[in-house]
Amino acid sequence: MIVLQLFASAGWGGGEQYVYDLTERLLKEGYGVRLLSRESGIIRRKTAALGVPLVQLPLRSRFGPCSVLKVKRLIDSEGVGVVHTHQFKDTFIALFARALSRRRPKVVFTRHLVRPAKTNFLYSYLYRRTDRIVFVSHLAKDVFLSAAPKIDARKVAVVHNAIPVAVPHRTRDVSFRERYGIASGTAVIAYAGRLHPEKGVEVLLDAAALLKEEDFVLLVAGCGTPLYERELRDRVRAAGLEGKVVFTGFVDDVPSLIREADLGVVPTVAREAFGLTVLEFMQAGKAVITTDNGAQPEFVDSGVNGILVPPADPQTLADAMRRLVEEPALRERLGEAARKKAEEDLSYEAFFRKITAIYRDRE
């Protein structure tokens, strides 16, 4: 089977990593894969290691005739059996291309967002013609269906996101503790992700300011706009957190950072369709604190394999962080339960079986 992954992305984020990981596994299992993306240098660089054909088109409009015709030719020339899309705009292009094609590839769409469905004529057409719509969480599905779109319930599936087990780099000469001069008995708290207001980094810093008397160092790994990074650093200075908070910048070996941390915090204030960073901490057997406003409650049982807190609540977040800093045994218990949850219910093996079953199912 030849699978065409169609994703009109100019940047790199969770959705693009989803495509990368799935492509890598499909190739390993003997599938043929073709990639079709928006014109983007970072997409070309990031996907080069996969060694599969990448076609880049403008993909700026759901009605772009040039893109539709080129996708149609690609379907015909490559013998594509499944077109897997990741934005509704791309799905329109896939459907129009299929209508012109000699072949009838299956069109599968994965919904990575938490938003209600659009219900106008065009989207009703899309829902009728798309073979399967896959949601990465029950929350994403429920919010989408809350708008009462005209869609056959048999086309709808929920397949929780997953990530392959990450392997830390083996060439590291200096640990993060050594690099930043962190004493062996000091608890290391880690945040890894984009530095953006919706990720709740400001809330995390405000919570850290309430814990200045505790023995911890917070490593903030990630990048944002220069202006926003400057605002965060100013916030740290104003709170007197120099030495307590370290901005590492971009980290190319996040698995090592997570494994060296004592606990993780994912304080997002936006509603996450599925928090992959939370799963990274869980896979590594680390206690993680995250917010309860997205899909996280679907796989984090608070007090059992992690701790859930309300979004934008520095005091409650600080209380949870203090508890895990002061109680190593609790960190260990939550971390082991998190690892077990990730291995048994959120493995990449289970995810891959479900996605490829959808590819093969003509229902």
ZIGIPE-V930470 format. One line per field, one symbol per residue. phi: phi as a letter, one per 20 degrees, with the letter a starting at -180 (. if undefined). psi: psi as a letter, one per 40 degrees, with the letter a starting at -180 (. if undefined). burial: b if it has 9 or more other C-alpha atoms within 8 Angstrom, else e. Layout:
BEGIN
phi: ???
psi: ???
burial: ???
END
This chain:
BEGIN
phi: .ddeedbededcbffffgfffffgfgffenfeccdccffaffffffegffmdfcddcglecfdgfffffffgffgffemfdcdddcbfgffgfffffffeefecffddddedcdbffecfgfffffffeffbdddeafggfffgffelfebfgfeebdcggbcgffdffedfecfffffdmeffeefddcccrfebgfemfffffffffedgeeebcdeddqcbfgffffffffffffemdgnecceemfdecfgfgffefebdccegdeeefaeffgffffgemdfcdbededegffcdegndcrcdcfflcgfffffffgfffecgffgffffffffffffedcffgfgfffffffgefef
psi: hhhhhhhghdahadddddddddddddddeeiihihhiihhddddddededfihhhhidfeieehdddddddddddddefhdhhhieiddddddddddddeidigihhhhhheigiiiieadddddddddhdihhieidddddddedefighhdeehihhhiiiihihiieehdhiddddefhidehhhhhhhaigideefdddddddddefdeigihhhhhiiaidddddddddddddefehddhhheahhegddddddeidiihgfheihhdhgddddddddefhhhhiieeaedeeehhhedeahhiiifgddddddddddddegdddddddddddddddddefidddddddddddddhe.
burial: ebbbbbbbbbebeebbbbbbbbbbbbbeeebbbbbbbbebebbbeebeeeeeebebbebeebebeebbbebbbbbbeebbbbbbbbbeebbbbbbbbbeebebebbbbbbbbebebbebeeebbebbbebbbbbbbbbbbbebbbebebeeeeebbbbbbbbbeeeeeeeeeeeeebeeeebeeebbbbbbbbebbeebbbebbbbbbbebbeeebbbbbbbbbeeebbeebeebbbeeebeebbbebeeeeebbbbbbbbbbbbbbbbebbbbbbbbbbbbbbbbbbbbbbbbbbbeebbbebbbbbbbbebbebbbebbbebbeeeeebbbbbbbbbebbbeebbbebbbebbeebbeeee
END
